[in-house]
Amino acid sequence: MTSFKNKKKEKIREILSKSSIGIAGLGGLGSNAAISLVRLGIGRLVLIDYDIIEEENLNRQYYFTNQIGMNKIDAIKENIEKINPNIKLELYKIKLKKGNISNYFENVDVIIEALDDAKIKTEFIEEILIKLPNKYIIAASGVTGYKDPDRIKTKKLGKLLLCQDNKALSTEEDFLYAPRVSLMANWEANLAVEIILSGKI
């Protein structure tokens, strides 16, 4: 049994080390998802964000006080390389705009949407589904609050997987808390791993 378990573990490690995941947005969802995937042994990450780190967001994002004011791209690189300096990183310090979104994700296995702006989120998902119809895309909705985590479900719509809590309030009505944000981020990361390993183990 131990030998079988070890062989399975090695096979999983090998598959993940040859896999790639793209993440759009490196705030609470994206930064936490990226770190989990690095610890898991994903071989390559494509990361996109244009924003800087603000002190008020440190309560839920995977950054540190000495990184306040830094671009998230530079800071996440710094943090990732402390965990695994050998991981392959493609980093883009840009603001995604309609029409240029899909170009950056053509060569990844799975895409994680972790954007803040509702309009850009919608445009991002629509463009990926149209221009990269064979790619799985994972998104999240309903991240606020701290109550009833059992309400979070995965809704599957073809290649789109949505982690959602339909009863969560908007960010105008409720707050973003680290446990809930991290839960959703890791839910997205776990779905990506499930997709990559599906049918291979």
C-alpha positions in Angstrom: 0.0 0.0 0.0 2.8 2.4 0.9 4.6 1.7 -2.4 1.4 2.4 -4.4 0.7 5.6 -2.4 4.3 6.8 -3.1 4.1 6.0 -6.8 0.8 7.9 -7.0 2.3 10.9 -5.1 5.3 11.0 -7.5 3.0 10.8 -10.5 0.9 13.7 -9.2 4.0 15.7 -8.5 5.4 15.0 -12.0 2.1 16.0 -13.7 1.8 19.2 -11.7 5.5 20.1 -12.4 4.7 20.0 -16.1 1.5 22.0 -15.8 0.8 25.7 -16.2 -1.8 28.0 -14.8 -2.6 31.6 -15.6 -4.0 34.1 -13.0 -5.6 37.4 -13.9 -5.4 39.7 -10.9 -3.2 39.4 -7.8 -5.4 40.8 -5.0 -7.0 38.7 -2.3 -8.0 35.9 -4.6 -5.1 35.9 -7.0 -2.2 36.3 -4.6 -3.5 33.6 -2.2 -4.3 31.2 -5.1 -0.8 31.7 -6.6 1.0 31.0 -3.4 -1.0 27.7 -2.9 -0.2 26.6 -6.4 3.5 27.3 -5.9 3.5 25.3 -2.7 1.8 22.5 -4.5 4.5 22.3 -7.2 2.9 23.8 -10.3 5.7 24.2 -12.8 4.7 27.4 -14.5 2.6 30.4 -13.6 1.5 33.3 -15.9 0.5 36.2 -13.6 -1.0 39.6 -14.6 -1.7 42.7 -12.5 -1.0 46.4 -12.9 -1.9 47.6 -9.4 0.2 48.5 -6.3 -0.1 47.1 -2.7 -2.0 49.2 -0.3 -1.9 48.9 3.5 -5.7 48.7 3.8 -5.7 45.4 1.8 -3.0 43.6 3.7 -5.8 42.0 5.8 -6.5 39.6 3.0 -3.7 39.7 0.4 -0.5 37.6 0.4 1.9 40.6 0.9 3.8 42.2 3.8 4.1 45.6 5.3 7.6 46.2 3.8 5.9 45.7 0.3 3.4 48.5 0.7 3.6 50.7 -2.4 5.3 48.0 -4.6 3.7 46.7 -7.7 1.9 43.5 -7.0 3.7 41.8 -9.8 7.1 42.6 -8.3 6.0 41.7 -4.8 4.4 38.3 -5.7 7.6 37.4 -7.6 9.6 38.2 -4.4 7.3 36.1 -2.3 7.0 33.1 -4.7 10.8 32.8 -5.1 11.2 32.5 -1.4 9.1 29.4 -1.6 10.3 28.0 -4.9 13.1 29.8 -6.8 13.0 27.3 -9.6 9.4 27.9 -10.7 8.9 29.3 -14.2 7.2 32.7 -14.0 5.7 34.9 -16.8 4.9 38.2 -15.3 2.9 41.0 -16.9 2.6 44.4 -15.3 -0.4 45.5 -17.4 -4.0 46.4 -17.2 -6.1 44.0 -19.1 -8.4 45.5 -21.7 -11.1 44.1 -23.9 -9.5 42.7 -27.0 -6.1 41.9 -25.7 -7.1 39.5 -22.9 -6.7 36.1 -24.4 -3.2 36.7 -25.8 -1.5 36.1 -22.5 -3.2 32.8 -21.7 -2.9 30.8 -24.9 -0.2 28.5 -23.5 -1.6 27.7 -20.0 -3.6 24.6 -19.0 -6.1 26.4 -16.8 -7.0 30.1 -16.3 -8.1 31.6 -12.9 -10.0 34.9 -13.0 -9.3 36.9 -9.9 -10.1 40.5 -11.0 -11.8 43.1 -8.8 -13.7 45.2 -11.4 -17.0 43.7 -12.3 -17.0 45.0 -15.9 -13.5 43.7 -16.6 -14.4 40.4 -14.9 -17.3 39.9 -17.4 -15.3 41.0 -20.4 -12.4 38.7 -19.4 -14.6 35.6 -19.0 -16.5 36.3 -22.2 -13.3 36.8 -24.2 -11.6 33.7 -22.9 -14.7 31.6 -23.6 -14.9 32.9 -27.2 -11.3 33.1 -28.2 -9.9 30.2 -26.2 -13.0 27.8 -26.2 -10.9 24.8 -25.2 -9.5 26.4 -22.0 -11.0 25.9 -18.6 -11.6 29.2 -16.8 -12.3 29.4 -13.0 -14.0 32.4 -11.5 -15.4 33.4 -8.1 -18.4 35.3 -7.0 -19.8 36.2 -3.6 -16.6 36.6 -1.6 -17.7 39.0 1.2 -18.7 38.1 4.8 -17.8 35.4 7.2 -21.1 33.4 7.7 -22.2 30.1 6.3 -19.2 28.9 4.2 -21.2 25.8 3.4 -23.2 28.0 0.9 -20.2 28.1 -1.4 -20.8 25.8 -4.4 -19.1 25.2 -7.7 -21.4 25.9 -10.7 -20.2 24.3 -14.0 -21.2 26.0 -17.2 -19.2 24.1 -19.9 -15.6 25.2 -19.6 -16.5 27.9 -17.0 -16.4 26.9 -13.4 -17.8 29.4 -10.9 -17.1 29.3 -7.2 -20.0 31.2 -5.8 -22.1 32.1 -2.8 -25.4 33.5 -4.2 -26.4 34.9 -0.8 -23.3 36.9 -0.1 -23.7 40.7 -0.1 -21.9 43.1 -2.4 -18.7 44.8 -1.3 -20.7 48.0 -0.9 -22.9 46.2 1.7 -20.4 43.9 3.5 -16.6 43.5 4.1 -13.9 41.3 2.8 -12.4 39.0 5.5 -9.2 37.0 5.1 -10.7 33.6 6.0 -13.5 33.8 3.4 -11.2 35.4 0.7 -8.6 32.7 1.3 -11.2 30.0 1.2 -12.4 31.1 -2.2 -8.9 31.6 -3.5 -7.9 28.1 -2.5 -11.2 26.8 -3.9 -10.2 28.2 -7.2 -6.7 26.8 -6.9 -8.1 23.4 -6.0 -10.5 23.3 -9.0 -7.5 24.1 -11.2 -5.6 21.1 -9.8 -8.7 18.9 -10.2 -8.9 19.8 -13.9 -5.2 19.2 -14.5 -5.2 15.8 -12.8 -8.6 14.7 -14.1 -8.2 11.4 -16.0 -4.5 11.2 -15.4 -4.4 9.5 -11.9 
